[in-house]
């Protein structure tokens, strides 16, 4: 099946149906387009996200299965629970979005480069200014040591990336996010693709059809995010 090419000058152009996504590579559904706020919002509402390397065309994905965490099912290990009880970490919401996304863009150990390019950072900073992208930050003595960012639409949070420079700092941020979202009656946290780090926190795989059904039910709620 040929890939769908998006026009960079038409941010409202519809994405193809999800059943047109490739099986190999899993979930690739479209190429090019743009990273305008309107395009990104339409993508997330359809169950699609951008992921590509710098100097490549924009690639859009909707993998099957999809990794998610239901906020009331987060798994907290004994060691993480011990960390959460300690007072040395402070968690804040939406006070340092640009610092968080910059930290997430730093190359990981044994990795070359980053997919969080300058264009990606600008696009999500624009979403943050619109009140759609958010971050959770872990601080230690006023030093940012961990955090995550993502997109909130209705009662769905679409996780994008996380980082840490101190033990469990990103996990602490994630637990606080899940607890906040549970209190606000969010349906799900999208984790996109399988990773053992997220599995350890309680993530599970569901079918793309199930995921799209959740979006159809919960993305049309008025934005539930509040600090």
PAMAR-659366 format. One record per residue (C-alpha): residue number from 1; x, y, z. Coordinates in Angstrom, 2 decimals, decimal comma. Example, Ala and Ser with C-alpha at 12.3 -4.5 7.8 and 13.67 -1.06 7.14 Angstrom:
2
<pos=1	c1=12,30	c2=-4,50	c3=7,80> .
<pos=2	c1=13,67	c2=-1,06	c3=7,14> .
# end
This chain:
227
<pos=1	c1=0,00	c2=0,00	c3=0,00> .
<pos=2	c1=1,51	c2=3,40	c3=-0,97> .
<pos=3	c1=2,17	c2=5,88	c3=1,80> .
<pos=4	c1=0,00	c2=8,97	c3=2,10> .
<pos=5	c1=1,88	c2=12,23	c3=1,46> .
<pos=6	c1=0,69	c2=15,31	c3=3,35> .
<pos=7	c1=0,80	c2=18,82	c3=1,91> .
<pos=8	c1=2,94	c2=21,11	c3=4,13> .
<pos=9	c1=0,68	c2=24,02	c3=3,17> .
<pos=10	c1=-2,58	c2=22,38	c3=4,26> .
<pos=11	c1=-2,51	c2=21,87	c3=8,06> .
<pos=12	c1=-6,20	c2=20,89	c3=8,05> .
<pos=13	c1=-5,69	c2=18,12	c3=5,48> .
<pos=14	c1=-7,19	c2=14,89	c3=6,80> .
<pos=15	c1=-5,02	c2=11,93	c3=7,75> .
<pos=16	c1=-5,78	c2=8,59	c3=6,08> .
<pos=17	c1=-7,84	c2=5,98	c3=7,92> .
<pos=18	c1=-5,79	c2=4,09	c3=10,50> .
<pos=19	c1=-6,33	c2=0,80	c3=8,72> .
<pos=20	c1=-4,04	c2=2,16	c3=5,99> .
<pos=21	c1=-1,05	c2=2,17	c3=8,35> .
<pos=22	c1=1,77	c2=-0,15	c3=7,36> .
<pos=23	c1=2,48	c2=-3,37	c3=9,23> .
<pos=24	c1=6,21	c2=-3,00	c3=8,53> .
<pos=25	c1=7,40	c2=-0,63	c3=9,82> .
<pos=26	c1=4,59	c2=-0,97	c3=12,32> .
<pos=27	c1=2,20	c2=1,96	c3=12,16> .
<pos=28	c1=3,79	c2=4,26	c3=9,60> .
<pos=29	c1=0,81	c2=6,03	c3=8,03> .
<pos=30	c1=1,92	c2=9,28	c3=6,38> .
<pos=31	c1=4,90	c2=11,38	c3=5,34> .
<pos=32	c1=5,65	c2=15,12	c3=5,29> .
<pos=33	c1=3,06	c2=17,76	c3=6,14> .
<pos=34	c1=3,97	c2=20,25	c3=8,84> .
<pos=35	c1=4,23	c2=20,59	c3=12,61> .
<pos=36	c1=1,67	c2=23,37	c3=13,01> .
<pos=37	c1=-0,43	c2=23,28	c3=16,16> .
<pos=38	c1=-3,54	c2=22,54	c3=14,12> .
<pos=39	c1=-1,86	c2=19,61	c3=12,35> .
<pos=40	c1=-0,54	c2=18,15	c3=15,64> .
<pos=41	c1=-3,90	c2=18,43	c3=17,41> .
<pos=42	c1=-5,64	c2=16,71	c3=14,50> .
<pos=43	c1=-3,01	c2=13,98	c3=14,55> .
<pos=44	c1=-3,34	c2=13,22	c3=18,26> .
<pos=45	c1=-7,13	c2=13,19	c3=18,10> .
<pos=46	c1=-6,84	c2=10,61	c3=15,31> .
<pos=47	c1=-4,37	c2=8,41	c3=17,25> .
<pos=48	c1=-1,33	c2=9,53	c3=15,24> .
<pos=49	c1=1,96	c2=11,09	c3=16,34> .
<pos=50	c1=5,12	c2=12,39	c3=14,62> .
<pos=51	c1=8,43	c2=10,58	c3=15,11> .
<pos=52	c1=11,42	c2=10,99	c3=12,85> .
<pos=53	c1=15,12	c2=11,74	c3=12,89> .
<pos=54	c1=16,52	c2=15,17	c3=12,21> .
<pos=55	c1=17,14	c2=15,86	c3=8,50> .
<pos=56	c1=14,49	c2=13,28	c3=7,53> .
<pos=57	c1=10,97	c2=14,03	c3=6,27> .
<pos=58	c1=8,28	c2=14,14	c3=8,96> .
<pos=59	c1=6,96	c2=10,63	c3=9,60> .
<pos=60	c1=3,54	c2=10,00	c3=11,17> .
<pos=61	c1=2,75	c2=6,82	c3=13,13> .
<pos=62	c1=-0,16	c2=4,86	c3=14,59> .
<pos=63	c1=1,26	c2=1,52	c3=15,78> .
<pos=64	c1=-0,78	c2=-1,58	c3=16,53> .
<pos=65	c1=-0,79	c2=-2,55	c3=19,35> .
<pos=66	c1=-0,58	c2=0,69	c3=21,31> .
<pos=67	c1=1,10	c2=1,03	c3=24,70> .
<pos=68	c1=-1,02	c2=2,81	c3=27,32> .
<pos=69	c1=-1,29	c2=3,26	c3=31,06> .
<pos=70	c1=-4,65	c2=3,58	c3=32,76> .
<pos=71	c1=-4,05	c2=6,13	c3=35,56> .
<pos=72	c1=-5,64	c2=3,95	c3=38,23> .
<pos=73	c1=-3,41	c2=1,00	c3=37,31> .
<pos=74	c1=0,03	c2=2,54	c3=37,73> .
<pos=75	c1=2,50	c2=0,14	c3=39,32> .
<pos=76	c1=4,71	c2=1,49	c3=42,10> .
<pos=77	c1=7,56	c2=-0,79	c3=43,12> .
<pos=78	c1=8,80	c2=-0,94	c3=46,70> .
<pos=79	c1=11,93	c2=1,00	c3=45,83> .
<pos=80	c1=9,95	c2=3,68	c3=44,01> .
<pos=81	c1=7,50	c2=3,93	c3=46,91> .
<pos=82	c1=10,47	c2=4,49	c3=49,21> .
<pos=83	c1=11,74	c2=7,28	c3=46,94> .
<pos=84	c1=8,28	c2=8,88	c3=46,87> .
<pos=85	c1=8,23	c2=9,01	c3=50,68> .
<pos=86	c1=11,50	c2=10,90	c3=50,84> .
<pos=87	c1=11,24	c2=14,71	c3=50,99> .
<pos=88	c1=14,23	c2=15,57	c3=48,80> .
<pos=89	c1=12,28	c2=15,73	c3=45,51> .
<pos=90	c1=9,74	c2=18,46	c3=44,77> .
<pos=91	c1=7,28	c2=18,01	c3=41,90> .
<pos=92	c1=5,92	c2=20,95	c3=39,92> .
<pos=93	c1=3,60	c2=21,24	c3=36,94> .
<pos=94	c1=4,06	c2=23,55	c3=33,96> .
<pos=95	c1=6,69	c2=25,86	c3=35,43> .
<pos=96	c1=9,63	c2=25,00	c3=33,12> .
<pos=97	c1=8,29	c2=23,50	c3=29,90> .
<pos=98	c1=11,12	c2=24,71	c3=27,67> .
<pos=99	c1=13,73	c2=23,36	c3=30,11> .
<pos=100	c1=12,02	c2=19,98	c3=30,23> .
<pos=101	c1=11,77	c2=19,53	c3=26,47> .
<pos=102	c1=15,37	c2=20,69	c3=26,08> .
<pos=103	c1=16,50	c2=18,13	c3=28,67> .
<pos=104	c1=14,45	c2=15,41	c3=26,93> .
<pos=105	c1=16,24	c2=16,26	c3=23,69> .
<pos=106	c1=19,69	c2=15,49	c3=25,10> .
<pos=107	c1=21,09	c2=12,25	c3=23,61> .
<pos=108	c1=20,77	c2=9,17	c3=25,81> .
<pos=109	c1=23,74	c2=7,00	c3=26,69> .
<pos=110	c1=24,81	c2=4,79	c3=23,78> .
<pos=111	c1=22,57	c2=6,77	c3=21,41> .
<pos=112	c1=23,56	c2=9,04	c3=18,59> .
<pos=113	c1=21,61	c2=12,25	c3=18,13> .
<pos=114	c1=18,01	c2=12,91	c3=19,11> .
<pos=115	c1=14,60	c2=12,89	c3=17,44> .
<pos=116	c1=13,54	c2=15,95	c3=19,48> .
<pos=117	c1=14,92	c2=18,44	c3=16,96> .
<pos=118	c1=14,72	c2=22,22	c3=17,14> .
<pos=119	c1=11,60	c2=22,06	c3=14,96> .
<pos=120	c1=9,95	c2=19,56	c3=17,31> .
<pos=121	c1=10,81	c2=21,69	c3=20,32> .
<pos=122	c1=9,36	c2=24,81	c3=18,73> .
<pos=123	c1=6,17	c2=22,98	c3=17,74> .
<pos=124	c1=5,51	c2=21,68	c3=21,25> .
<pos=125	c1=6,44	c2=24,97	c3=22,89> .
<pos=126	c1=3,76	c2=26,53	c3=20,67> .
<pos=127	c1=1,30	c2=23,87	c3=21,91> .
<pos=128	c1=2,30	c2=24,65	c3=25,48> .
<pos=129	c1=1,57	c2=28,35	c3=24,95> .
<pos=130	c1=-1,88	c2=27,33	c3=23,72> .
<pos=131	c1=-2,43	c2=25,36	c3=26,95> .
<pos=132	c1=-2,37	c2=21,98	c3=25,18> .
<pos=133	c1=1,13	c2=20,64	c3=25,89> .
<pos=134	c1=2,15	c2=20,25	c3=29,53> .
<pos=135	c1=5,07	c2=19,12	c3=31,64> .
<pos=136	c1=5,74	c2=17,59	c3=35,02> .
<pos=137	c1=9,04	c2=18,48	c3=36,68> .
<pos=138	c1=11,07	c2=16,88	c3=39,45> .
<pos=139	c1=13,31	c2=19,31	c3=41,34> .
<pos=140	c1=16,05	c2=18,72	c3=43,90> .
<pos=141	c1=17,11	c2=21,87	c3=45,76> .
<pos=142	c1=15,85	c2=24,03	c3=42,89> .
<pos=143	c1=17,75	c2=21,99	c3=40,29> .
<pos=144	c1=15,66	c2=20,30	c3=37,57> .
<pos=145	c1=16,60	c2=16,60	c3=37,79> .
<pos=146	c1=13,78	c2=14,86	c3=35,94> .
<pos=147	c1=10,50	c2=15,31	c3=34,16> .
<pos=148	c1=8,27	c2=14,59	c3=31,22> .
<pos=149	c1=6,07	c2=16,36	c3=28,71> .
<pos=150	c1=3,06	c2=15,52	c3=26,60> .
<pos=151	c1=-0,22	c2=16,69	c3=25,12> .
<pos=152	c1=-3,60	c2=16,87	c3=26,83> .
<pos=153	c1=-6,80	c2=16,71	c3=24,76> .
<pos=154	c1=-10,10	c2=16,22	c3=26,55> .
<pos=155	c1=-9,50	c2=13,42	c3=29,06> .
<pos=156	c1=-6,55	c2=11,81	c3=27,27> .
<pos=157	c1=-2,89	c2=12,57	c3=27,97> .
<pos=158	c1=-0,47	c2=11,73	c3=25,17> .
<pos=159	c1=2,98	c2=11,19	c3=26,67> .
<pos=160	c1=5,93	c2=12,23	c3=24,54> .
<pos=161	c1=9,26	c2=11,95	c3=26,37> .
<pos=162	c1=10,85	c2=11,91	c3=29,80> .
<pos=163	c1=14,33	c2=12,41	c3=31,24> .
<pos=164	c1=16,22	c2=12,07	c3=34,51> .
<pos=165	c1=19,62	c2=12,99	c3=35,87> .
<pos=166	c1=18,97	c2=11,53	c3=39,34> .
<pos=167	c1=17,67	c2=8,11	c3=40,36> .
<pos=168	c1=13,89	c2=7,68	c3=39,89> .
<pos=169	c1=13,38	c2=11,39	c3=39,10> .
<pos=170	c1=11,39	c2=10,74	c3=35,92> .
<pos=171	c1=9,38	c2=7,97	c3=37,61> .
<pos=172	c1=8,48	c2=10,33	c3=40,44> .
<pos=173	c1=7,18	c2=12,83	c3=37,88> .
<pos=174	c1=5,21	c2=10,08	c3=36,14> .
<pos=175	c1=3,56	c2=8,89	c3=39,36> .
<pos=176	c1=2,49	c2=12,42	c3=40,19> .
<pos=177	c1=1,12	c2=12,79	c3=36,66> .
<pos=178	c1=-0,89	c2=9,57	c3=36,93> .
<pos=179	c1=-2,32	c2=10,56	c3=40,31> .
<pos=180	c1=-3,29	c2=13,97	c3=38,98> .
<pos=181	c1=-4,94	c2=12,49	c3=35,89> .
<pos=182	c1=-6,83	c2=9,92	c3=37,94> .
<pos=183	c1=-8,23	c2=12,71	c3=40,14> .
<pos=184	c1=-9,32	c2=14,59	c3=37,00> .
<pos=185	c1=-11,00	c2=11,45	c3=35,58> .
<pos=186	c1=-8,69	c2=11,06	c3=32,60> .
<pos=187	c1=-9,28	c2=7,84	c3=30,67> .
<pos=188	c1=-5,74	c2=6,94	c3=29,63> .
<pos=189	c1=-2,11	c2=7,96	c3=29,23> .
<pos=190	c1=-0,81	c2=7,18	c3=25,74> .
<pos=191	c1=2,72	c2=5,76	c3=25,86> .
<pos=192	c1=2,91	c2=5,07	c3=22,11> .
<pos=193	c1=5,26	c2=2,09	c3=21,77> .
<pos=194	c1=6,43	c2=-0,67	c3=24,10> .
<pos=195	c1=9,36	c2=-0,09	c3=26,45> .
<pos=196	c1=10,38	c2=-2,06	c3=29,51> .
<pos=197	c1=10,71	c2=1,17	c3=31,50> .
<pos=198	c1=7,01	c2=1,92	c3=30,96> .
<pos=199	c1=5,95	c2=-1,71	c3=31,37> .
<pos=200	c1=7,54	c2=-1,59	c3=34,83> .
<pos=201	c1=5,23	c2=1,31	c3=35,68> .
<pos=202	c1=2,11	c2=-0,62	c3=34,67> .
<pos=203	c1=1,83	c2=0,07	c3=30,96> .
<pos=204	c1=-0,06	c2=-2,45	c3=28,84> .
<pos=205	c1=-0,71	c2=-2,98	c3=25,16> .
<pos=206	c1=-4,16	c2=-2,58	c3=23,61> .
<pos=207	c1=-5,22	c2=-2,81	c3=19,99> .
<pos=208	c1=-5,21	c2=0,25	c3=17,78> .
<pos=209	c1=-8,97	c2=-0,16	c3=17,41> .
<pos=210	c1=-9,44	c2=-0,08	c3=21,20> .
<pos=211	c1=-7,22	c2=2,96	c3=21,45> .
<pos=212	c1=-9,14	c2=4,82	c3=18,77> .
<pos=213	c1=-12,40	c2=3,97	c3=20,54> .
<pos=214	c1=-11,04	c2=5,54	c3=23,75> .
<pos=215	c1=-10,09	c2=8,69	c3=21,82> .
<pos=216	c1=-13,54	c2=8,90	c3=20,23> .
<pos=217	c1=-15,14	c2=8,69	c3=23,68> .
<pos=218	c1=-12,85	c2=11,03	c3=25,63> .
<pos=219	c1=-11,13	c2=13,59	c3=23,38> .
<pos=220	c1=-14,31	c2=15,64	c3=22,91> .
<pos=221	c1=-14,62	c2=16,48	c3=26,60> .
<pos=222	c1=-13,73	c2=20,05	c3=27,52> .
<pos=223	c1=-10,04	c2=20,16	c3=28,43> .
<pos=224	c1=-9,85	c2=18,72	c3=31,93> .
<pos=225	c1=-6,25	c2=19,75	c3=32,73> .
<pos=226	c1=-5,81	c2=22,03	c3=35,68> .
<pos=227	c1=-2,78	c2=22,83	c3=37,82> .
# end
